Structures are given as structure tokens and as C-alpha cells.
Amino acid sequence: MSRSLVATIARKELREIVRDGRLRVLVVLVVILGAAALAFGVQQTLRAQHAREHAQERATDQWQTQGDKNPHVAAHYGTHVFAPTSTATAIDPGVSAFLGQSVKVEAHRRNLASHSRAQDGAGVQGLGAFSVASVLLLLVPLLIIAIGYGAWSRERERGTLRQLLSTGVDRKTLLWGKGAALLVVLFALLTPAAAAIIGVLWWLGGGDGDTMLRLASLGIGYGVYFATIAGLTLYVSAAARSSRAALVALVAVWGVFCLAMPRVASEAAAVIAPLPSRAEVGRAVHSSLANGLDGKTRREKGIEAITVELMKKEGLSGTGMLVAGSFMAGLELQAEAQWEDRVYDHHIRALDAKIAAQERAVAWFGVLSPYVAMRALSAGLCGTDYHHHSRFTEAAEAWRKGLVGQLNEAFAKKGGAKGWDYKAGPDLWQKVPPFSYSAPAIAQAAATHLVSIVALLLWLVVAIGLALASARRVRVV
């Protein structure tokens, strides 16, 4: 196969594509929609960044200026921590709009994240599905179909395919030339878009190495996705009896892949791994707090056993009335916190495991639809999937435990004879370390979506194989 011959065929195909005025209109439309989606994503990201910074400053100020009070009362008063905003949400908001953005931190309770943008946005949140990712996932495949559906069939209808083959050109060479032309058009269209996206994210503060690596991985993923659609388009164009039949078949395939299969995957995952309602989780937690995780250990007995263990660690076993009242109260508060933490950790981890099972079930449907595979991978690389949200809530819970433990310890050691009348001041509140969170590395995101990566690569192999097979058997009349 001669590279020069492939290039010649590609140039010929490109000239035909450029001459088609309808395709120029489609390209302009996709560009306009992509630009609008990027502008919308930037606006949403800037709004989220501003809201988070303002809310975090307010929460920190309220905590540090709360005045004098008992440390454990301050733990009940609590504070809030907020999920960090990622510049990549300007590309793919994923499921982040439907997950909570803040966690209420307080004693005796592990709260789920709340204040999702979907709730705050009310009616306008329906626009949240409009994003750069949605344009890339849904509209660019339609553009590929519009450009390539007649690659083989139109030449057959014009009679030029017989003429080309009579010159001795190999059918495989024709395929690579047509495929190259299709990919050159996409490259010419998407390269400026990629440059614009990188520039915008850099302006938003996403010029760090991790963000650039995520963008590069995202570009590779979408490249595989588009190449898969291109391969399937060339296959159908060669196999169909006419250009009209090819177009109808490809639009039907697009509808199945991009519209029907995601809904089927979601419904099937809900059956395979059903989730409990929030009320059911609350009832289960309430029961375990009262009767233990085994359903047999009463709360008072469980806390008493933990208190005994803590006293052993402090070397206070058998000291009885010699222990200061506030110190003993502090130990009991720590024991109570440990009892509650075990219950909440058990039920929240069980819930997270069920959600992860649902996501794995959906990921397996990527074997039936490259759209499903790429959608999951896109959100994972942009840090807007449930895995990233779960890591944030785990970090918030670890910080909550440290905060409550620090306050209870301060009460136990400094309460002295004052006991519950002891009050701490701003010095203690300002000693609490600020909440910090680092998103999972890109390697962890890739490992989480390994099934989607493998499914996407398998689709690419299948698409190329089908395109080659159909090229070898393409009819000339």
C-alpha cells in the first residue's frame, strides 16, 4: 500500500467534502454550539468558584469568632467544609451538579453532602446537560456520520467506484484514504477547539501539570471515540445498498448508542444493584446507634466498653473516683464518638459500595455502546464522577473526626474542676487545622474506569475490523 496513493485519495475526498455546502453549514453549527457550551461551562465554573470561596470564608469566620463556649458545645455548633471546584468542570460537569457541594461537620453525626447545584439551580438546571462534553459525545458523531455516510455508497451511485478500481487501486488503500480524509477534517475542526479549551482552563487557573495531563488523556479518549464512529460509518457506507440507506442506518445506530443505551444501562443498573432510599439509610443508622451493628449491643453497654478500653490506654484502669470529672467526661465523649463513628462508617461505606456497584454495572454496558464507555471515562478524567465525590466526603469525614477529637481532648485536659462550665476561647478555635483535600491522581481515575477504557479500545478494534471487511467486499454497482 503506497502512502502517496493514500494521500492522493485523501486529498480527493477532502475536495469533495469541502465542496459540499451542507457539510460546511453543519461544521459551522457544531463550532457555534461548542463555543456556546464552553462559554456556558466557564460561566458555571466561575460561579461555583466564587460561591465556594465566599461560603468557605464565611464558615471559617463564623467558626473562629464564635466566642467563648465549652469545646464540646462548639463541636455541636460545628462548621461546614466545601468541595473544591475543578476547572475541568467547564468541559464535563459529569454528575457533580447532582451531588452535594458542602458537608456539615458536627459532633455525633456524619452528614451526607448537601446543596447540590441541581437543587439550587431549580428550573434552569435542565441546561446543565449542555456542555462541551455533550457536544463532543453527541453532536460530533453526527457530524462524522454526515461527512462519511456516502464515502463508499455515493461513489458507487455515481459510477466512479468502478472506474477507481479499474485503475488497479486496492480497496484497502481506498479505505485508508477515505478514513484519512475523514480524520483530517475532524482534526482541522477540533484542534482549534482544543487550543481554545486549554487556553480557557489555563485562564481559570488550571495550568497545573495534573490538569494538563487530564486534558491530554481526555483528548486521547475522545480521539479513540471519534475514530470508532468513523470506522463504523465507513463500514455502513460500504455495506449499505444506497447512500440514503446508509444515512438512515447510521442515524439509527447513533440513536441506539447515544440515546437508548444510556437509559437502558441506568435502568438495568438500578435493578442489578438497587440503592436504599435516604429514609431507609436513616432508619438503619438510627437502629444501629441504639442497638449496635450486630443488633444486640445496647448503646450504653457499647460506649461503656469503649470507655474501659480508653482508660486502659491512658493507664487509668481501676482508678475510680481519683479521675477528674472533666477528664472522665472527655473520655466518655470520645467513647461515644467512636461508637457513633463505627455505625456511620459502616452504613455510609455500604451505601458507597452499592453506588460503586451500580457504576460498574453501567460501565459494562460500554461493551454495547462506545458512548456509554466514553461518557463515564470523560467524567472520570474531569474529576466529576461519583468516585471523586466519594473521596471528598471521606476526606471531610476524616477532618470531622479530627476536629471532634481535638475539642473533646481539650475539654478533658483543661476542664478541671469547672467541668461542663469550662469555656474555651478563640485560641482553641484557631488551632483547628484548615480542611484540605487533594483529588485522586489521574492513575486512580483511570483504574476506576478501566472497564470503560477496555470497552472503548475494543470498539475501536471492532470498528476498524468491520471497515476493512466491508471494504474488501464492497459492491461496485
Protein Blocks (a to p, Z undefined) as FASTA:
>chain_A
ZZklmmmmmmmmmmmmmmmmklmmmmmmmmmmmmmmmmmmmmmmmmmmmmmmmmmmmmmm
mmmmnopadfklmmmnopcddddddfklmmmnojmlmpcfbdcddehiacddehifklmn
mmmlmmmmpcfklmmmmmmmmmmmmmmmmmmmmmmmnopmmmmmmnopafklmmmmmmmm
mmmmmmmmmmmmmmmmmmmmmmnopabfklmmmmmmmmmmmmmmmmmmmmmmmmmmmmpm
bfklmmmmmmmmmmmmmmmmmmmmmmmmmmmmccddfklmmmmmmmmmmnojnopacfkl
mmmmmmmmmmmmnopghklmmpcfklmmmmmmmmmmmmmmmmmmmmmmmmmmmmmmmmmm
mmmmmmmomklmmmmmmmmmnopafklmmmmmmmmmmmmmmmmmmmmmmmmmmnmmnmmm
pccdfklmmmpccdddddddfklmmmmmmmmmmmmmmmmmmmmmmmmmmmmmocfZZ
